[in-house]
């Protein structure tokens, strides 16, 4: 079958005019966009039911199928089209003068274009070349396409893929597979949570006060209440209210919004999982996180070893390493760094390495230096444990190590995939931490958390000791597929 050349802007204008004229002729004789067509079989089912047929076979099996025309060849008394389902399965349609008659054949040649949705009914056969086909008895345009398809044999550029994802889904199998991979992943996550008696809930996306993470929020306005509202940056503070209320094991998978940079691992709008377990801690929640990800890998790939889009195999199996942030930084930079190391010493090291730190504190220096010296060398999944206290206002202090909190970040492929805490449940200490955050905010730190009296009131009613975690769903897909974040989000935000 002949290939499609890539249309130019002038071609598109011309083709649209031609197709609009065809639409008008269709409307004169009936419908260009019928409300339904009499489909009896799916293309995939027809292919599955007729495997291994010899060439030039008539099966006697009558079917009615529909799909998008992705190849078209009109020659004399016999015309050919390849129609494609939404899943990418294809079936050849053969339209012959002897089967449909002269008038129908001429209408086919006049009205059918690449990109049209087409219904065909007839007998399942194989062509003389052995191609599984339908010998068409009747046909009908199910939806007339007014714009041409891109070249089905050329890669779309990234800009087209993300701005016109619908074209990407038509053309590229990898694009079609991503929503299925995401669906399998979400199903697996929910099944794992269910096996541990977690309850899924939904918490507000519009909030009167943002919190639960160090991030800059999007701000909007409610006309009904005449008040400023924030798109949530995290569901944490509401999920903790649920734990206070007695939902001991709770999780949510939903959207978060952060008004900050966009790059290969960040999107302003993204899907997030958060979970909390009463009477647990950060070690138990790390075990759960490993199980969640490994089960998702099994659901998607049938193995803990996943194959990325470029053919690289990545092993998510086994027990994952757990390393200390301070110890790993000390080893990498050749100088002992502890929670008691002075800000001046850290600043000198940062200056020597060309590491810039906004709104510098001990903890921010440590974290930025750790990213500079250690982060890039982490390939296998690794839990980085025990963070500085001043950068983790919602986390419990370490039970044995002064100056750090019981927090981990999980790094996979060199990027942060998830974070977990032993949650801070003492309302007095939590208030003190919020006050310190307010001071940072007053000094210009736009990511500092506000003092949330409603959340503190909930804590004052008593929250049990708990472990909690958060994981980006789009980043989990990155770990499973090796793709960038704009490929794992079906319709990413683009400028």
Secondary structure by P-SEA (a helix, b strand, c coil): ccccccccaaaaaaaaaaaaaaaaaaaaacccccccccccccaaaaaaacccccccccccccbbbbbbbcbbbbcccbbbbbbbcccbbbbbbbbbcccccaaaaaaaacccccccbbbbbbbbbbcccccccccccccccccccccccccccccccaaaaaacaaaaaaccccccaaaaaaaaaaaaaaaaaaaacccccccccccccccccbbbbbbbbbccccbbbbccccaaaaaaaaaaacccccccbbbbbbccccccccccbbbbbbbbbccccaaaaaaaaaaaaaaaaaaacccccccccccbbbbcccbbbbbbaaaaaaaaacccccccccaaaaaaaaaaaccccccccaaaaaaaaaaaccccccccccccccccccccccccccccccccccbbbbbcccccccccccccccaaaaaaaaaaaaaaaaacccccccccaaaaaaaaacccccccccccaaaaaaaaccccccccccccccc
